Each structure stands twice: as structure tokens, then as C-alpha cells.
Amino acid sequence: MATLSLASRPLTFLRPNRRKPPLHRLLLPKPLATATATASALTPPTPRFDPTSTPDPDPTPLFLRPATHQVPAAALGAFRHRAAALVPSSAPHLHRHLRWLLADAAAGDPSSSEPALLRVPLDELEAMWQRHVRCRRPFQYVVGNEHWRDLVVAVREGVLIPRPETEAVVDMVRKVEGFADGWWADLGTGSGAIAVAVARELGPRGKVFAVDVSEVAVDVARLNVQRYGVQDKVEIRHGSWFDPLEDVKGKLMGVISNPPYIPTDDLPGLQPEVGWHEPKLALDGGKDGLEHLLHLCEGLSSVLKPGGFFVLEVKKKQINLLRPFIEVWYAFSAHMTA
Ligand SMILES: C[S@@+](CC[C@H](N)C(=O)[O-])C[C@H]1O[C@@H](n2cnc3c(N)ncnc32)[C@H](O)[C@@H]1O
């Protein structure tokens, strides 16, 4: 984790949470009115179409579907044995996933001796499990949700599964003075997890603009916003980075972004659950992973109001690559802890 701050302001050092994977974020205030941002030759990164992210026909999370498929207890027991037999003993997490899958799929106790009521036909449940174990499809896509902070966030193919390390972004934002009545933007909102979590903490005047270029992400974010009843606080906007924010330029208290920051060259080395199944549009940060980060850093001054904050999730080694650009654009000194 890292913080960057204007030298003229008190420096804030955020302590890393050692229980979580290392976090690296930049937290910086907008340049003071006198600071000059030099023009840059950078152009907005071109949004890329991702042909691998074919969404499920039914995007409703499994646990929210009606339980209309009656299955004899013996048939469900036989499924449980077949499913467990696919899993090597060296993979205890898969046994845990099997328990969770049954808990999401069955109304009531799936180990009862009574006939079970399932939310999908048994053969479909079997196919879901095989895709998880054999095709390495992430469990979150199988059940259609992820537990994130105190939320159960709907996810589906085509949308990044929100990560535990991103949860801390919401805590950083909550520390910003007057945050509850400010206008915020969540750029690259994905499932809308950050936008929903922030919106739930806002006061009557607070608002979040949740932006994404992916239509699937926009649909899923809308579903999550509705499920948590924060439609009055979150405005979802479809488009690339700052493009949909023309009307709120200079009015935002803060920008939050977990943009795609994995260097293109590193994509082939990702674990199959990520590299084969999660959308490249959400992962691919171009050369050195900096393509979107630089565009975001450059555009911040146009949307933030003076004194506004910016929280950005990055890789640790990207901090030193970004620092010279940020120092030129924002004329501040960088301080970080990691
Ligand atoms: C790493 S994911 C983060 C998703 C979510 N905020 C989270 O933390 O789980 C990056 C997101 O940026 C979006 N994205 C990629 N290019 C974009 C662009 N040009 N404009 C807006 N969003 C973009 C992707 O669709 C994806 O949802």
C-alpha cells in the first residue's frame, strides 16, 4: 500500500494490513489551483472488445433463483459422492466449494433425508460443478456471487470478481473529511461493488457516478445497485473513463479506481481461473500495465474539485514508474509505505 500527498499538506501514512495480500494504492489530493499540469501526448486508451467473456444466459445469482426442481434425497446424495470423487484430497478448498454450492442450490438443508428442492435441475448442477473442477471456472461465476465486505455481490462472466484487497479502498475513502456529502466517481466499476459499498455510507447529498465501458459490467452493476436499494445514490454511466463525466467536471470530491493494471506481457502467466475466465478488458493494462493508469492520472484534474482525492489501486512496482508523471502533472512530492 502506498500514499502520495501534496507536500503542503500533512502526510498520511496508511498502515498495510499484513493479513491481506500486499496492496498498493496511490492516495493523492488534487493539485492546488496554482499547480500546473503539463500537457501530455497521451491519448485515451482504446477500449478493447473481449471475445472470451460470454455471459451466462441466466445472470441471476444461484441463491436468488426460485427452488422449483424437486430431487429425491438419494439422487442428491449420489450427486454429492460423484462430485466429491472428482476432487483430489490435496484440494480442500474444492470440498468447501461443494458444500457452498449445495447450500446455494438447495432450499433448506441439502443433507436432509426429505426430497430436496433445487434452484436448478440436478443435471445442470452437475454441469456447473464439472466446469468448476475441470475447466477451472471460478466458483464465483458458478454460483453468480461473491462475498465482499458485508455485501453479497452478483457477478457473472464478463465482470471482474471483486477481490478482498480492494475492500480497503472503501475504508480509505471513508476517512476523507466530509466524504459523506461529496460526489464520487468509481471509474471501471465492474460489478459495482465499490460504488455500492461507498453509496451505503453516504449522507443525503452524497452521490457516486459508477462508470464502465463494458455493457456486461454496467448491467451487473445496475443489478447490484438495485439489490441494495441505492439507486438514489449511484448513477451508472456507460462509457470510457472520463467521457461520461462531462457534466460533473470539477465537481467531484473524489475518484476511486481499480483499473486494469496487469502488464499485457504478464497475462499468459495468470492462473487459469483468472486468465481463462475473467475479462481481459478488466485485466489488461497494456505495456507495463500503465496504459489506463497514465490516462487516469492525467485526467483527474479535469473532474476533481480543488482538494479532491484520488484512490487508485496499482501494482507496487508501478508506483515508481508513475511517480515522475504524477510529479510533473501535479507538482507534489510522493511519500509511500508498502
Ligand atoms: C480491475 S476491474 C475493476 C472492477 C471493480 N471496480 C472491482 O474493483 O472489482 C477494471 C474495470 O475497468 C473497466 N474498464 C476497462 N477499460 C475501461 C475504460 N476504457 N473505461 C471505463 N472502464 C473500463 C473494466 O470493464 C473493468 O470493469
The ligand as an SDF file (V2000), in Angstrom:
LIG
                    3D

 27 29  0  0  0  0  0  0  0  0999 V2000
   -9.8390   -4.4020  -12.4770 C   0  0  0  0  0  0  0  0  0  0  0  0
  -11.5160   -4.1970  -12.9990 S   0  0  0  0  0  0  0  0  0  0  0  0
  -12.2000   -3.4580  -11.5380 C   0  0  0  0  0  0  0  0  0  0  0  0
  -13.6530   -3.7410  -11.3240 C   0  0  0  0  0  0  0  0  0  0  0  0
  -14.1930   -3.2770   -9.9740 C   0  0  0  0  0  0  0  0  0  0  0  0
  -14.0030   -1.8630   -9.7740 N   0  0  0  0  0  0  0  0  0  0  0  0
  -13.5240   -4.0380   -8.8590 C   0  0  0  0  0  0  0  0  0  0  0  0
  -12.6530   -3.4930   -8.1710 O   0  0  0  0  0  0  0  0  0  0  0  0
  -13.8810   -5.2110   -8.6670 O   0  0  0  0  0  0  0  0  0  0  0  0
  -11.3660   -2.8760  -14.1450 C   0  0  0  0  0  0  0  0  0  0  0  0
  -12.6770   -2.3930  -14.7300 C   0  0  0  0  0  0  0  0  0  0  0  0
  -12.3740   -1.3370  -15.6550 O   0  0  0  0  0  0  0  0  0  0  0  0
  -13.2440   -1.4550  -16.7590 C   0  0  0  0  0  0  0  0  0  0  0  0
  -12.6530   -0.7520  -17.9030 N   0  0  0  0  0  0  0  0  0  0  0  0
  -11.6830   -1.1590  -18.7570 C   0  0  0  0  0  0  0  0  0  0  0  0
  -11.4370   -0.2180  -19.6870 N   0  0  0  0  0  0  0  0  0  0  0  0
  -12.2680    0.8220  -19.4070 C   0  0  0  0  0  0  0  0  0  0  0  0
  -12.4790    2.0920  -20.0000 C   0  0  0  0  0  0  0  0  0  0  0  0
  -11.7930    2.4720  -21.0820 N   0  0  0  0  0  0  0  0  0  0  0  0
  -13.3940    2.9050  -19.4320 N   0  0  0  0  0  0  0  0  0  0  0  0
  -14.1190    2.5140  -18.3470 C   0  0  0  0  0  0  0  0  0  0  0  0
  -13.9600    1.3290  -17.7540 N   0  0  0  0  0  0  0  0  0  0  0  0
  -13.0390    0.4820  -18.2690 C   0  0  0  0  0  0  0  0  0  0  0  0
  -13.4000   -2.9400  -16.9820 C   0  0  0  0  0  0  0  0  0  0  0  0
  -14.5540   -3.2450  -17.7250 O   0  0  0  0  0  0  0  0  0  0  0  0
  -13.4540   -3.4200  -15.5220 C   0  0  0  0  0  0  0  0  0  0  0  0
  -14.7790   -3.4800  -15.0750 O   0  0  0  0  0  0  0  0  0  0  0  0
  1  2  1  0
  2  3  1  0
  2 10  1  0
  3  4  1  0
  4  5  1  0
  5  6  1  0
  5  7  1  0
  7  8  2  0
  7  9  1  0
 10 11  1  0
 11 12  1  0
 11 26  1  0
 12 13  1  0
 13 14  1  0
 13 24  1  0
 14 15  1  0
 14 23  1  0
 15 16  2  0
 16 17  1  0
 17 18  1  0
 17 23  2  0
 18 19  1  0
 18 20  2  0
 20 21  1  0
 21 22  2  0
 22 23  1  0
 24 25  1  0
 24 26  1  0
 26 27  1  0
M  CHG  2   2   1   9  -1
M  END
$$$$
